Amino acid sequence: MPRVLIIDDQKDVRTMVAILLRVNHFEVVEADSGAAGLKAFAESPFDAAIVDIFLGDTSGVDVIASLRERAPTLPVIAVSGMTALDFMDQSPHLANVVCLQKPFRPNDLLQAMRKAQTVADGELSAAV
C-alpha cells in the first residue's frame, strides 16, 4: 500500500484528502505544518507527498525543496487555493512537481497522483 504524506495547515482539506486516499487504498500520514511534515518524512519513508504552498509556519515551496533534497525522485503534488503555480519550475528541486489548484474534485486529486508517479518514474529511469 503506497504511503502518502499530506502537509496542509487546513484541517478540513487534510481530512478530505486523507479520506479520499484511504478509500483508494493509500496509507496516509497527515501533518499540519511544514515542520511536522519534514519531521514525519525524516522518521519513515513515503511514496509521495501532497504539500500546500501556503503553510502557516513556512513556505510550501521550501518544504518541497527540502523533501526533494532528501528524495530527489519523490512524487510531489503542490496544492494552492491562492495562486497559479507557474513559479514552480524556478528551482531544480521543484522540477516535475504536479500542481493542483484548490478547490479540486476527488478525481482531480487521483489523476494528479497518477501523473506525479508517472513523472517520478520518468525521472528515475532518466537517472539510471
SVG drawing of the C-alpha trace seen along z (x, -y; Angstrom):
<svg xmlns="http://www.w3.org/2000/svg" viewBox="-15 -34 37 36">
<polyline fill="none" stroke="black" stroke-width="0.4" points="0.0,0.0 1.6,-3.3 2.3,-5.8 1.4,-9.4 2.4,-12.4 -0.2,-15.2 1.2,-18.6 -1.6,-21.2 -2.4,-23.6 -6.2,-23.5 -7.7,-20.6 -10.7,-20.2 -8.6,-20.0 -6.2,-17.4 -9.2,-15.4 -10.9,-15.3 -7.7,-14.4 -6.9,-11.7 -10.3,-10.1 -10.2,-10.1 -6.7,-8.5 -7.6,-5.9 -10.7,-4.8 -8.4,-4.4 -6.0,-2.1 -3.3,-4.6 -1.7,-4.7 -1.8,-8.3 0.1,-10.4 -1.1,-13.9 1.0,-16.9 -0.5,-20.3 2.7,-22.3 5.9,-22.2 7.9,-21.4 5.7,-18.5 5.7,-17.2 9.5,-17.3 9.8,-15.5 7.4,-12.8 9.4,-12.4 12.6,-12.1 11.1,-9.4 9.9,-7.0 9.7,-6.6 6.9,-7.8 6.0,-7.0 4.5,-10.5 3.8,-13.9 1.0,-16.4 2.1,-19.8 0.1,-23.1 2.1,-26.0 0.9,-28.4 1.5,-26.9 1.2,-28.9 4.8,-28.2 6.8,-28.2 6.6,-28.2 5.4,-25.0 8.0,-25.7 10.7,-25.4 9.2,-22.2 9.1,-20.7 12.7,-21.7 13.7,-20.0 11.8,-16.9 13.4,-16.7 16.9,-17.2 16.3,-14.1 14.4,-12.1 15.1,-13.6 12.5,-11.5 9.7,-11.7 6.4,-12.2 5.1,-15.6 1.8,-17.3 1.7,-21.0 -1.7,-22.5 -2.8,-26.0 -6.0,-28.0 -4.4,-31.4 -2.3,-31.4 -1.5,-29.9 1.5,-27.7 3.6,-28.8 6.6,-29.7 7.2,-26.1 9.7,-25.5 12.0,-28.2 14.1,-25.8 15.7,-22.5 14.1,-21.0 10.7,-21.9 11.0,-20.5 8.4,-17.9 6.1,-18.8 2.5,-18.3 0.4,-21.3 -3.3,-21.2 -5.4,-24.3 -7.9,-24.3 -10.7,-23.6 -10.3,-20.4 -12.6,-17.4 -11.6,-13.9 -11.0,-12.7 -8.6,-15.6 -6.5,-14.5 -6.4,-10.9 -5.3,-12.0 -2.6,-14.2 -1.4,-11.2 -1.1,-9.1 0.6,-11.9 3.1,-12.6 4.0,-8.9 4.5,-8.8 6.7,-11.9 8.7,-10.3 9.1,-7.1 10.4,-9.0 12.9,-10.9 14.1,-7.5 14.7,-5.9 16.5,-9.0 18.8,-8.9 19.7,-5.2"/>
</svg>
